[in-house]
Amino acid sequence: MKFYIIGEREIVLAFKLTGIDGIAAETRAEVLDAFNRVTGKGGIVNVPSGEIPRVLILTEQAASQIEDEEIAWQKTGKFPLIVEVPGLNGHLKGKKTLSDAIKEAVGVEV
């Protein structure tokens, strides 16, 4: 399964150590450009393998900059699936952790 990450430079470097390709993007324009290239939006897929990854990992910081585009993409039901991970400073204020989401949905604390 192909993974790809978009986010802050340090996080992208850490993922590259595990063999996951990615691109460092900090501004909204950089994040949106990388997102469009990875998802193939506009007919352009510009990732090293030349194919759309199955899972796109976004840091919360990057995801917060393209929230509307991310939601619109998720509603299409196409690959890549989008997963958000915390950045270097932990979770952004107001974001639920995975444990919080499970507790809310199921009623069981993980």
N, CA, C and O of each residue as an XYZ file, in Angstrom:
440
protein
N       0.841     -1.168      0.000
C       0.000      0.000      0.000
C       0.893      1.239      0.000
O       1.853      1.326      0.766
N       0.568      2.182     -0.857
C       1.352      3.408     -0.971
C       0.844      4.472     -0.007
O      -0.357      4.723      0.089
N       1.779      5.088      0.704
C       1.487      6.189      1.614
C       2.226      7.421      1.128
O       3.219      7.315      0.407
N       1.743      8.586      1.521
C       2.395      9.848      1.191
C       2.052     10.831      2.294
O       0.945     10.791      2.833
N       2.990     11.720      2.643
C       2.733     12.695      3.711
C       2.976     14.110      3.229
O       3.890     14.370      2.447
N       2.143     15.018      3.710
C       2.305     16.452      3.481
C       2.275     17.123      4.849
O       1.356     16.895      5.636
N       3.269     17.938      5.130
C       3.286     18.618      6.426
C       4.580     19.365      6.662
O       5.316     19.695      5.733
N       4.833     19.618      7.926
C       6.038     20.348      8.302
C       7.286     19.523      7.987
O       7.261     18.292      8.002
N       8.368     20.232      7.705
C       9.616     19.600      7.247
C      10.084     18.490      8.179
O      10.444     17.412      7.705
N      10.090     18.716      9.475
C      10.611     17.732     10.423
C       9.776     16.447     10.429
O      10.315     15.344     10.513
N       8.463     16.607     10.340
C       7.576     15.438     10.313
C       7.778     14.646      9.021
O       7.838     13.416      9.040
N       7.883     15.357      7.906
C       8.100     14.689      6.617
C       9.417     13.923      6.640
O       9.480     12.792      6.157
N      10.465     14.517      7.191
C      11.759     13.831      7.285
C      11.655     12.570      8.142
O      12.233     11.539      7.800
N      10.926     12.649      9.243
C      10.762     11.477     10.107
C      10.049     10.347      9.362
O      10.435      9.184      9.483
N       9.024     10.680      8.602
C       8.311      9.656      7.832
C       9.192      9.096      6.719
O       9.100      7.914      6.389
N      10.039      9.935      6.142
C      10.939      9.448      5.088
C      11.904      8.402      5.629
O      12.320      7.503      4.898
N      12.260      8.513      6.904
C      13.135      7.513      7.516
C      12.465      6.142      7.570
O      13.148      5.120      7.637
N      11.138      6.115      7.540
C      10.419      4.843      7.547
C      10.064      4.378      6.135
O       9.423      3.343      5.954
N      10.492      5.164      5.130
C      10.255      4.773      3.751
C       9.020      5.386      3.106
O       8.630      4.993      2.007
N       8.405      6.349      3.788
C       7.208      6.999      3.242
C       7.615      8.317      2.598
O       8.205      9.178      3.250
N       7.294      8.470      1.310
C       7.597      9.709      0.604
C       6.685     10.820      1.075
O       5.605     10.576      1.614
N       7.144     12.060      0.858
C       6.316     13.187      1.239
C       6.909     14.493      0.764
O       7.978     14.536      0.155
N       6.187     15.553      1.059
C       6.645     16.881      0.690
C       6.400     17.822      1.863
O       5.340     17.806      2.488
N       7.401     18.632      2.140
C       7.272     19.641      3.188
C       6.508     20.832      2.627
O       6.848     21.360      1.568
N       5.481     21.243      3.340
C       4.668     22.384      2.918
C       4.200     23.114      4.163
O       3.677     22.505      5.096
N       4.393     24.417      4.167
C       4.037     25.184      5.362
C       2.946     26.208      5.101
O       2.101     26.431      5.968
N       2.940     26.835      3.937
C       1.926     27.841      3.642
C       0.710     27.187      2.999
O       0.784     26.057      2.516
N      -0.408     27.905      2.998
C      -1.619     27.365      2.377
C      -1.388     27.043      0.904
O      -1.832     26.003      0.417
N      -0.696     27.930      0.198
C      -0.447     27.708     -1.230
C       0.382     26.442     -1.446
O       0.092     25.664     -2.355
N       1.399     26.229     -0.631
C       2.244     25.041     -0.756
C       1.461     23.766     -0.446
O       1.579     22.762     -1.148
N       0.659     23.825      0.619
C      -0.123     22.649      1.012
C      -1.150     22.315     -0.065
O      -1.308     21.153     -0.438
N      -1.844     23.329     -0.563
C      -2.865     23.100     -1.587
C      -2.253     22.572     -2.878
O      -2.815     21.674     -3.506
N      -1.108     23.118     -3.280
C      -0.431     22.640     -4.478
C      -0.020     21.174     -4.316
O      -0.236     20.366     -5.220
N       0.567     20.833     -3.176
C       0.976     19.451     -2.927
C      -0.237     18.526     -2.896
O      -0.195     17.427     -3.451
N      -1.310     18.963     -2.253
C      -2.539     18.175     -2.168
C      -3.098     17.886     -3.560
O      -3.476     16.754     -3.863
N      -3.147     18.906     -4.392
C      -3.662     18.730     -5.753
C      -2.792     17.792     -6.577
O      -3.309     17.000     -7.365
N      -1.471     17.872     -6.401
C      -0.576     16.983     -7.147
C      -0.691     15.538     -6.679
O      -0.634     14.616     -7.493
N      -0.852     15.333     -5.380
C      -0.927     13.971     -4.849
C      -2.259     13.312     -5.183
O      -2.305     12.120     -5.488
N      -3.333     14.075     -5.127
C      -4.659     13.504     -5.401
C      -4.947     13.384     -6.888
O      -5.908     12.724     -7.283
N      -4.129     14.011     -7.711
C      -4.364     13.962     -9.148
C      -5.433     14.932     -9.586
O      -5.929     14.847    -10.710
N      -5.794     15.849     -8.719
C      -6.817     16.837     -9.056
C      -6.310     17.675    -10.223
O      -5.197     18.199    -10.184
N      -7.118     17.797    -11.244
C      -6.695     18.516    -12.437
C      -5.953     17.621    -13.415
O      -5.397     18.107    -14.400
N      -5.938     16.313    -13.155
C      -5.321     15.383    -14.083
C      -3.813     15.248    -13.943
O      -3.179     14.575    -14.755
N      -3.231     15.873    -12.935
C      -1.777     15.811    -12.757
C      -1.459     15.017    -11.498
O      -1.877     15.389    -10.401
N      -0.730     13.941    -11.654
C      -0.226     13.195    -10.503
C       1.274     13.381    -10.503
O       1.969     12.906    -11.401
N       1.765     14.067     -9.503
C       3.186     14.373     -9.460
C       3.781     13.894     -8.145
O       4.144     14.700     -7.288
N       3.877     12.597     -7.995
C       4.543     11.989     -6.853
C       5.649     11.093     -7.399
O       5.585     10.680     -8.557
N       6.660     10.784     -6.591
C       7.799     10.019     -7.098
C       7.431      8.714     -7.807
O       8.042      8.377     -8.821
N       6.456      7.983     -7.301
C       6.117      6.702     -7.920
C       5.266      6.871     -9.179
O       5.120      5.935     -9.965
N       4.704      8.075     -9.367
C       3.877      8.322    -10.538
C       2.458      7.813    -10.412
O       1.682      7.918    -11.362
N       2.098      7.261     -9.258
C       0.738      6.775     -9.052
C       0.142      7.413     -7.801
O       0.862      7.798     -6.880
N      -1.166      7.516     -7.786
C      -1.842      8.107     -6.639
C      -1.704      7.168     -5.445
O      -2.017      5.982     -5.548
N      -1.237      7.693     -4.312
C      -1.116      6.835     -3.127
C      -2.486      6.426     -2.606
O      -3.484      7.081     -2.907
N      -2.542      5.364     -1.838
C      -3.798      4.890     -1.258
C      -4.131      5.655      0.020
O      -5.306      5.829      0.344
N      -3.109      6.115      0.754
C      -3.320      6.849      1.999
C      -2.475      8.116      1.967
O      -1.265      8.063      1.748
N      -3.122      9.246      2.185
C      -2.435     10.529      2.273
C      -2.462     10.970      3.729
O      -3.527     11.130      4.326
N      -1.278     11.163      4.287
C      -1.151     11.597      5.671
C      -0.918     13.101      5.657
O       0.006     13.589      5.006
N      -1.758     13.829      6.377
C      -1.599     15.278      6.523
C      -1.356     15.591      7.987
O      -2.020     15.033      8.861
N      -0.423     16.466      8.259
C      -0.303     16.928      9.636
C      -1.517     17.813      9.916
O      -2.094     18.387      8.994
N      -1.898     17.921     11.174
C      -3.057     18.743     11.524
C      -2.870     20.183     11.074
O      -3.826     20.835     10.653
N      -1.648     20.678     11.162
C      -1.357     22.056     10.743
C      -1.630     22.225      9.249
O      -2.257     23.200      8.836
N      -1.160     21.277      8.442
C      -1.388     21.346      6.996
C      -2.874     21.188      6.680
O      -3.419     21.921      5.855
N      -3.521     20.237      7.336
C      -4.939     19.990      7.087
C      -5.800     21.196      7.439
O      -6.798     21.464      6.769
N      -5.426     21.913      8.473
C      -6.220     23.078      8.888
C      -6.192     24.184      7.837
O      -7.090     25.025      7.800
N      -5.179     24.189      6.992
C      -5.057     25.221      5.965
C      -5.889     24.914      4.720
O      -6.205     25.817      3.945
N      -6.240     23.655      4.529
C      -7.036     23.279      3.337
C      -8.277     22.490      3.752
O      -8.678     21.545      3.072
N      -8.867     22.879      4.848
C      -9.989     22.135      5.424
C     -11.140     21.923      4.434
O     -11.668     20.817      4.324
N     -11.524     22.974      3.721
C     -12.641     22.846      2.773
C     -12.309     21.883      1.642
O     -13.143     21.064      1.255
N     -11.098     21.977      1.113
C     -10.679     21.092      0.023
C     -10.598     19.641      0.498
O     -10.954     18.718     -0.235
N     -10.128     19.452      1.728
C     -10.021     18.097      2.284
C     -11.409     17.469      2.441
O     -11.609     16.309      2.080
N     -12.349     18.217      2.967
C     -13.708     17.701      3.151
C     -14.339     17.377      1.800
O     -14.977     16.336      1.639
N     -14.159     18.268      0.838
C     -14.704     18.026     -0.504
C     -14.110     16.754     -1.098
O     -14.828     15.973     -1.723
N     -12.810     16.534     -0.913
C     -12.160     15.335     -1.437
C     -12.713     14.089     -0.759
O     -13.004     13.098     -1.429
N     -12.862     14.129      0.557
C     -13.343     12.964      1.292
C     -14.760     12.583      0.855
O     -15.117     11.405      0.872
N     -15.550     13.552      0.472
C     -16.922     13.268      0.030
C     -16.963     12.560     -1.319
O     -17.977     11.949     -1.659
N     -15.877     12.630     -2.098
C     -15.859     11.957     -3.396
C     -15.718     10.449     -3.244
O     -16.124      9.697     -4.130
N     -15.148     10.000     -2.130
C     -14.963      8.572     -1.904
C     -13.840      7.958     -2.711
O     -13.767      6.736     -2.843
N     -12.961      8.788     -3.254
C     -11.838      8.293     -4.061
C     -10.587      8.152     -3.203
O     -10.496      8.704     -2.107
N      -9.623      7.397     -3.731
C      -8.315      7.330     -3.096
C      -7.535      8.567     -3.470
O      -7.731      9.086     -4.569
N      -6.660      9.068     -2.618
C      -6.233      8.493     -1.356
C      -7.191      8.813     -0.207
O      -7.884      9.830     -0.198
N      -7.193      7.899      0.753
C      -7.868      8.162      2.005
C      -6.995      9.146      2.776
O      -5.769      9.093      2.680
N      -7.605     10.026      3.526
C      -6.834     11.065      4.222
C      -6.836     10.786      5.717
O      -7.882     10.549      6.322
N      -5.643     10.818      6.297
C      -5.456     10.617      7.723
C      -4.690     11.817      8.259
O      -3.697     12.240      7.667
N      -5.148     12.365      9.375
C      -4.454     13.485      9.997
C      -3.659     12.996     11.200
O      -4.129     12.170     11.983
N      -2.443     13.525     11.328
C      -1.589     13.221     12.473
C      -1.182     14.529     13.138
O      -1.116     15.563     12.473
N      -0.907     14.502     14.443
C      -0.469     15.721     15.118
C       0.892     16.164     14.597
O       1.677     15.355     14.103
N       1.155     17.442     14.713
C       2.453     17.986     14.324
C       3.446     17.922     15.467
O       3.243     17.195     16.439
N       4.503     18.673     15.347
C       5.557     18.677     16.357
C       5.075     19.165     17.717
O       5.576     18.720     18.750
N       4.116     20.068     17.724
C       3.644     20.647     18.974
C       2.420     19.935     19.531
O       1.738     20.475     20.402
N       2.135     18.751     19.050
C       0.982     18.003     19.529
C      -0.281     18.391     18.782
O      -0.225     19.028     17.730
N      -1.407     18.005     19.331
C      -2.694     18.290     18.695
C      -2.984     19.778     18.688
O      -2.652     20.494     19.633
N      -3.605     20.235     17.617
C      -4.068     21.613     17.560
C      -5.252     21.759     18.506
O      -6.028     20.823     18.702
N      -5.374     22.920     19.074
C      -6.477     23.181     19.998
C      -7.809     22.985     19.269
O      -8.005     23.488     18.163
N      -8.710     22.255     19.901
C     -10.016     22.021     19.312
C     -10.111     20.755     18.478
O     -11.214     20.358     18.104
N      -8.992     20.109     18.175
C      -9.003     18.852     17.413
C      -9.171     17.686     18.379
O      -8.563     17.664     19.449
N      -9.995     16.725     17.999
C     -10.179     15.528     18.811
C      -9.051     14.550     18.537
O      -8.569     14.433     17.410
N      -8.647     13.862     19.566
C      -7.688     12.782     19.379
C      -8.469     11.541     18.939
O      -9.693     11.500     19.066
N      -7.775     10.548     18.430
C      -8.426      9.311     18.033
C      -9.115      8.672     19.236
O     -10.229      8.162     19.116
N      -8.462      8.697     20.379
C      -9.063      8.130     21.599
C     -10.352      8.845     21.963
O     -11.330      8.207     22.354
N     -10.360     10.172     21.837
C     -11.572     10.948     22.132
C     -12.701     10.571     21.179
O     -13.849     10.427     21.601
N     -12.381     10.411     19.903
C     -13.394     10.064     18.911
C     -13.986      8.685     19.188
O     -15.197      8.492     19.074
N     -13.133      7.726     19.551
C     -13.616      6.377     19.867
C     -14.496      6.409     21.107
O     -15.551      5.775     21.146
N     -14.058      7.150     22.118
C     -14.833      7.259     23.357
C     -16.202      7.871     23.082
O     -17.209      7.418     23.626
N     -16.240      8.887     22.248
C     -17.494      9.554     21.910
C     -18.419      8.631     21.111
O     -19.626      8.597     21.350
N     -17.848      7.886     20.166
C     -18.656      7.036     19.287
C     -19.134      5.762     19.975
O     -20.281      5.351     19.799
N     -18.255      5.137     20.757
C     -18.556      3.840     21.321
C     -18.896      3.906     22.807
O     -19.617      3.055     23.329
N     -18.370      4.920     23.476
C     -18.604      5.031     24.897
C     -17.594      4.281     25.734
O     -17.784      4.099     26.936
N     -16.513      3.841     25.094
C     -15.471      3.092     25.786
C     -14.173      3.863     25.696
O     -13.783      4.317     24.621
N     -13.501      4.012     26.834
C     -12.223      4.724     26.821
C     -11.114      3.756     26.429
O     -10.977      2.676     27.004
N     -10.321      4.169     25.432
C      -9.247      3.323     24.920
C      -7.940      3.748     25.549
O      -6.896      3.164     25.256
